[in-house]
Amino acid sequence: MKLIHIWNFPYNVSILLKKSFLIYLRSELKNKYRYLRLIHKFISPNSNFSSFKNILKPSYVNFRDLKIFIKICNDLSVPLYELEKNILAYRTTGGHCLMKNPRLPIEVNPIFDMVIAHIFGDGNSVKIDGRELYFNYRQFDNELLNLFLKKAERLFGKIKYENNYFNQQKKIYLPTITSLILANYYSLKSEDFLSDRCVIPEKMFSHSKDHLLAVLIAFIIDEGFIDSSQVVISLRNKRLVSDIGRICDILEYKYTIREDKKISNKATIYILEDGTKRFWDDYLVLKKKYPEVNLGYKEDQIKDFILRKEKRWRSESQGITKNVIINLLKDKPRTIRDLAKILLISRQGIRFHLKKLVKGRIVRKDGKGKKGSDIYSLLKFVQVPVARKGRSRQYGATKEKIIELLMEFGKLDTKEISNKLKMRRGTIYTLLRYMQKQKIIKRIDKKVYKTHPSTVWCLIK
């Protein structure tokens, strides 16, 4: 993993040192030069002597110029790693915001790239004449805003802001020195963060899949939404959408990109169902390593989709789902999101049933809930007629059991399979034919019984 040491920082830095280390350096300097005037002459002749004398005093409470202490350590042959270990805090020279208990050296890990992606997404670069750039990140969801701060502090250490900053606005600014570290690593300028011009740096693509996954998660948090079984990211920046597609190629997520014919430079990437499933598995692994990559409320939305796909039972009778919804609304008004979560049905599916119930004047819209989801309440309690007495079946489970049986026994005929599963032979035969069309199994023979023959099946290897 690439490390950025404090002596390689791209701007002037002032530091707060451990008192014991200061005393040690002062003692070694006196042993070598004996007089402060000589120390000043050889270490920092261009600085004011009085100021130089003060920064060597252990009682001096202000921050000290890093460059002078790098010269002192080099002159005394003290490893710079020892200097780095003894830094209690640092800040941009002349700045007010400081980094306490700093993480030094700084690791270029997946969180490093994720923070830059957040600035591309919901952040911006501020460049005022006469000052170096610094980054802002705006987020109206408090959980996601706090997660961004945790990411920054995972990289740099505790950021100490002034004047109760977070109670006043829904954005975070990163101190100049931390912003420059992020930008300079990829040779980025302030204009490279404009929403219609930004692109993922080529150097970022050389990093591991964990880095690229963290970048993708940042764009999902800031610019994406979960549409049933797909993750959708829409931007007015075709090249950036293409870069996100390139990440999906590397991570092997199925996706498609569509360009907007009406709005110039706008495109949308859809991470398809299979890609979303794979993304979810990779996300959980990365989250164990780096909890800060948390998707917030969007994690629950993707989790709901995964649970829907993994559910084993589905209704085969018309009217049953509507009656379940009516019974749930009898208890209390609920949002589409609530109903989808309880029934493990997509929000589109819930909307379909509610539309029918509204048309029948059984339920009504009753305002908006969290995240803008419509609330529905019951107008009258009735039970919708069931079109036919259906049954619930384990969706996909029977097919899996047939595969397991054929793996165990090598080959079986239709009658043997139906007996082992305790199901009607006709039902089993229909499913076996379907599996044959899918090229999962094949016919290899016929077994003759007293009344009729039975097809013998095996798996296609």
Residue, then its C-alpha position, 0 to 999 in steps of 0.5 A: m500500500k502506498l504511504i504518504h509521509i509528512w515530509n512529502f506533504p505538498y504544502n507548508v505544515s506546522i506541527l505539535l510535538k511530544k515534549s519528551f522528543l523536543i527535549y531530546l532534540r534540544s539536548e542533542l543539538k546542544n551537545k553538537y553545537r553548544y550554543l544556540r547562536l551556532i544552532h541557528k546559524f547551521i539550521s535556520p540562518n534566514s529565520n529570526f533568531s528570537s523566533f527560532k530560540n522560542i520554537l526549541k523551548p519545550s514550554y513553547v505552546n504554539f505550533r512549530d514549523l515542520k521544515i525546521f524540524i526536518k532539518i534538525c533531524n537530518d542534521l542529527s541523523v535522527p530518522l524522519y520516521e521518529l519525527e513522524k511518530n512524535i507528532l501530536a497534531y498538525r495543521t496548514t501553516g496559518g490555518h485554524c483547523l487542525m488534525k489531532n492524533p494524526r494517522l501518519p503516514i497517510e495510507v492510500n487505501p480504498i477510503f482515500d479513493m472513495v473520498i475523492a469520488h465523493i468530491f466528484g459526486d456531491g462535493n466541490s473544490v473551492k479555489i480563492d485567489g491567493r489561497e490553495l484549494y480546499f474541498n466541500y462535501r454537501q449531504f442532506d442525510n445526516e447519517l451519510l454526512n457523518l460517514f463522510l467525516k468518518k472516512a476523512e478521519r480514518l485517513f487523516g486523524k481527528i479533525k478539530y473544527e471551530n465554533n460548533y461547525f456542524n450544527q450550522q450547515k449540512k456540509i463538511y469542508l476538508p482543511t487545505i492540507t488534507s485537500l491538497i494531499l488528495a488532489n496532488y496524489y492524482s495531479l488534480k486541479s480545482e477545475d478537474f472537480l467540475s461536475d460536467r468535466c470530472v473524470i476518474p484519474e487513470k492512475m486510480f484504475s491501476h489500484s486494486k478492486d477494493h479501491l474501485l469498489a469503494v469509488l463505485i459505492a461513493f457514486i451510488i451514495d451521491e448520485g445513485f438510486i435503487d430501482s427495484s432490482q437495479v442500481v441506477i446512476s444518472l449524470r450530466n457527464k457521459r465520460l464519467v458514466s463511461d468510467i463507472g462502466r469501466i469499473c463495472d467491467i473490471l469488477e465483472y458487474k453486468y450493466t448497460i448505459r443509455e445516453d439521454k437524447k434530449i439532454s446534452n452530455k447526460a447518460t445513465i448507467y444501469i447495474l443489472e440484477d446479476g450485477t447488483k447481486r454480485f455488488w452486494d456480496d463484494y460490498l459486504v466483504l469490503k464493509k468488514k475491512y472498512p466499515e466507513v464504506n456504509l451505504g446508509y439507507k441505500e444499503d437497506q434498499i439493496k438488501d430488500f431486493i436481495l431478500r426478495k430474490e432469495k425468498r422461497w415462496r410466492s403466491e399463485s392465486q389472484g387476490i391473495t396479495k391484495n388481501v394481505i395488504i388490506n389486512l396490514l393497512k387495517d392495523k395502521p397506515r403504511t408506506i409503499r416501502d413498508l409494505a414492500k419490506i414486509l411482503l418481500i415484493s418490489r415497490q413496483g409490485i406493491r404500487f400495482h396492487l395499491k393502484k387497483l385497491v385505490k381504483g376500487r375505493i378500498v384504500r387511499k393515498d394519505g400523504k408522504g412518508k420518509k424518503g418521499s414514499d407515499i402513505y396509504s390508509l384503509l377506507k373500508f375493510v373488505q376481502v378481495p375475491v380470490a380468482r382460484k384456490g391456489r397454492s404457494r410453492q417453493y420457487g426454485a427449491t424443487k429444481e435445486k432438489i432435482i439437481e442435488l438428487l442427480m448429483e448424488f445418484g448420477k441418473l434417475d427416471t421421472k418416477e424415481i424423482s417424483n417418489k423421492l420428492k413426494m410430488r405428482r409425476g406430471t408436475i415433476y415431468t413438466l419441470l424436468r422438460y423446462m430444465q431440459k430446455q435450459k440445458i441443465i439436464k438431458r434425456i439419456d434412456k427410458k426405463v420400462y415399468k409395468t404400465h408405462p415407460s419413464t424417461v431417465w435423466c442426468l445432469i449436463k456436465 
